[in-house]
């Protein structure tokens, strides 16, 4: 098994998970992640785990961020997923390096310190050359038109990173305040089979204008896509966190068969985790994509087995909405399609019929 890193933020994440998130997970699942939970996330420091130290973040190694993701996802996947969006805007703003950036100067410190929570709205860019969100140059800024089909954390986030594409193949990312305003309207919350509590909506953009000093990144689409495409071949740490939580339920059941099943599945989970993280840490991001997909499929298989076993061990009681087993099973299904690309979908379907 990959060794657990030693870092104060991991201890903070465990306290957050045990004291706040896990006790409220079923309520968050049914009723929505609360502002109080978000306040606890902000206060814990985990939002700055990989943010640069010079802006108030922890500057921790990637392994620390992965461990925190596992802990939070296993405690309450809805809250985990809301805060998970935050780290991409932080990385985007930090990546500007030494080049002057008004957006970085304005937003990176509060995001790194965790006083502000960020969301993201750019997965639609993967549909290019379709333009679900069109970016158009206007005097002193950019105009965004179209529809963002998925936006997580509405009513909880302070700001978000919006991506749009131009007619001539450039992508533009800008920071916007996460509230209804001229040119920006949210749909009612989407009713989902899992993680409805994430307050996910669609965003309707009809002439939203953001100034030049809100722009975090402009780059040719192909350059962005070259960096983006390999990311989803890696296994989401949340898969390991939710699977581990399901195995913990089996261990706590008091049933000998359940505990034996948990032991066998935990060995498989640890092996998949070790292999997945070795590929991330030791291999350049664009290499060995087939191996990354293969271990991702192994992780999905263990996730499915672990959550199914937790339901089976719980019997009829596991189907009550107050029971964690059914929630973990639905969260596992969500993680199968979260961030799914055509390449990942093809690999998964092939693995299921092998």
N, C-alpha and C positions, 0 to 999 in steps of 0.2 A: 504493500500500500504506500502511496505517496505520503511522505511525512507531513504532519500538520505543522505549519509555520508557527513560530512563537512571536506574537506581536500584541501590543496592548489593545489594538482595535478588534482583534479576534475575541479577546475577553469581553470587550464592550458589546460586540455582536451577540455573544452568548447571553449576556445579561438582558439585552434588548429582546432577544428571542424568547427567553424563559419568563421574563417578568411582564412583557407587554404583548408580544405578537402571538405566541402559541395560545395563551389563554383566550384570546379574542378571535382566533382564526376562523371558527365556524360563523361567528357573528359578522366578521369582515366579509366572508364568502357570501352570506345571505343579504347583508344590508349595506355593505360598502366599507372600504377602508376609511377610517375616521381621521379628521384633522388632528386629534390627539395622538394617534399612532404615528402620523407624519411628523408631528412635533417631537416625538420620542426618537424617531429615526434621525432627525436633524441634530438633536442634542447628543446623540451617541457618538458622533464623529465619523460614522461609516461613509457618509457621502463624500468625504475627502480622501478616501483610502488611497487612491492612485493619483490624486491631484498633486501638482507641484508644491513643494514645501515653501517656496518663495512667495506663493500666493495663499498660504495658510493651510494647505493640504498636508497629508501625511507622507506623500511620496513613497508609499510602501511598494514592495515587489508585487508582481502580478499574482503570485501564489497566495498572498494574503487576501487580495481581492476575491480570488476564487473561493477561498475557504469561507469568507464572509458571505458570499453569495449562496453557498451550500447551506450555511447555518440559517440564514434568513428564509430561503425558499422552503426548507424543511419545517420551519416554524409557522409561516403564513405566506403562501406563495403569492397571494394577492398583493400584500404589502411589499414583498420582495420585488414583484414585477413593476410596481409603481416607482420604487427607488432605482431599479435597474436602468431605467431610461436616462437617469441623471448623468451617468458616467460618460456617455458619448458626447454630449455638449462640452463637458469638462475637457475630454481628450481633444476635441476639435479646436477649442479655444487655446489650449496649451500648445498645440502643434504649430501654431503660428510662429513660434521661435522668437527671434530677436526683431523680426519685422514689426513696424508700428501697427497696432491694431486697437482701434477705439472700442470694439466689441469686447476684446480680451480685457482691456483696462477697466471696462465698466463691470463686466459680469464674472470674470474668472475668480476673483477673490471671494465674493459672497457664495459662489457655487462651491469653491474649494473648502471654505470654512463651514459650509452646510447651513448657512442662514437662509439660503434660497434653494428651492428644489426645481430642477429642470425636467422637462419632458422632451420628446422627439416627435417629429412629423416629417419623415422623409422616406419611409419604406416604399412608397409609391414610385420613387425614382427607378426602382428595379424593373418597372414596366417599360422603360424607355426602349424604342423611340416614341411610344405613346407618351402623352403629356398630361397626366391627371392633374398636375399642378404646373402651370406655366408661369415662368418668371420673365418679366419684361422691364427693360431699362426705362426709367422715367427721370426727369430732372431731380438730382440730389438723392436718388434712391432706386428702389425696385418695387414693382407691382406684382402681386401674386394673385392668380385666378385659378379656380378649379376646386377639386374636392380631395381632402385627405380622408381616406376611408377608415383609418384606425388612428385614434389618438388616446393614449392612456394617461389617466391622472387628472382629467378635467375637474376643476374645482379644488384640486390639491396642489397642483404645480404653480409655481410663481412665474416661470418663463418657459419657453420651449424653443427648440432649434427646428426651424422650418426649412425644408428643401424644395426647390423648384428647378425646372430645367428650361432653358431658352430654346428658341427655334433653331439656333445654330450650334447646339450641342454643348453648351456650358451648363454646369450646375451651380446654383447659388444657394448658400446656406446663411440664414440670418436669424438673429435672436429676437423673439417677439414676446410681449407680455401675454400670459395665459389667461385671457379674459375676453369676453365679447367686446368688440370695438368696431369702428367703421371698417367694413370689408371682411369681417371675421364673425361667423356665427357657428355655434355648436349644435349638433343634432341632439335629440334626447339620448340618454345612455343606451348603449347597445345591450340587448339581453342575450347573454352568452351561456353556453352549457357549463362553462367553468370560468372562474375569474371575472364574473360579472362585477364583483366588488372593486375591481380596478378603476371603475368610473371611466370606461372607454366609450368614446363618442366618435362621430365623424365631424370634420371641420369643413365648413363651406366658406370658400374664399371668393369674394367678389370685389376685387379692387383693393385688397389689403396692401397698403404702401408702407414699406419699412425704409428708414433712411440708410444712407451709406454707412453710417457709424454703427449700424446694427449687423452689418455683414461680417460673418465669421470666416467664410471661405468661399472663394470662387475658383473653379478649376474645370478643365474639360471633362465631359462625362466619362470618357473612356479611361482617363487617369483615375477618377474616383472609383469607377467600377472595377478596375484592375485590383485596387486595394480591397474593395468591398466583397468581391465574389468569394475569395477563399474563407472568409470569416465564418460563414454558416456551415462549412464542412466540419468545424470543430464542435465538440460536445459542449452544450451549455452546462455550466456547473450546477444549475438548478435541477437538472436531471438527477444528479447524484444526491442532492439534498433531499428531494422528494422521495426518492427510492430509499434512502437511509431512514427517513421518518417512518416509512411503511414497515421497514424491517424492525425498527424499534417497537412498533405496535405489536408485531409478532412476538418479539422477545418478552414483552410485558403481558402477554395474554395468559400466561400460566399454563399453556397447552404444550405438551412435549413435542407433538408433531409440528406445531407452528414454530417453536424454537429451533427445531432441527432444520426446517425449511429456511428459516432466517439465516442460520449459519452457512448453509450452502450458497444461498443467494448473495450473502455478504462477501463471500470469497470471490464470486464472479464480479460483483460490483467493484470491489477493490482492484481487481485486475484490469477492468475496463477503465477505471479512473486513472490508474497508474499509466496505462498506455496512452490514454487521451492527453494527459498533461505532459507526458514526455514528448509527444509530437508538437505540442504548443511551445514548450520550453527549448527544445533541442533542434528543431527543424525549421528552416525558413518558411514563412507563412504560405508561400505559393507552391511549396513542394509537398509531395506525397499526399495529394488530395484524396486519392483512392483509399489510402490507409486511414486517413482521418474519417472518411465516410464509413469505412468498415467498423472502426471502433465506436463510432456514433451509433451505428445500428446495434452493436452489442450492448451499448448502454441503454438504448431504448428497450431492448429485449428484457434486460434485467429490471428496468423500471416497470414494464408491463407485468412481469411475473411478481414483483414485490407488491405492487398495489393490488393486483388480483388476489394474491395470497392474503393480504390484510383484510380484504372484503370477505374472502372465503372463511377465514378464521373467525371473523366477527359474526358470521351468519346474518340472520334477518336484522339484528340490531345494527349492523354496519350500514344499513340503508337509511337510517334515521338522519335527518339533516344536522343533528347535533353530534353525529359520529364522525370522527376524523377519517376513518377508512374510506368512506365514499368520496369525501372531499379530495383526499390524496389521489384516488383513482381518476377523478375528473381533472385534477391538476396535471396528472401524468399525460392524459390525452391532449390537454392544451399544449404541453411542452413538445409534443410530437409535431404539431403544426406551427408553433411559434417560430417566426423567422424562416419559415420553410421556403426554399428555392426549388425551381424545377429539378435541379440536380439532386438535391436532398430527397425530394419526393420520389424520383425515379429509383434512387438507391434503396429507399425504404420499401417501396413496393416489391422490388426485386428480392430484397432480403426476406420479406414475408412469404414469398412463394418458393424460396430455396428449399 
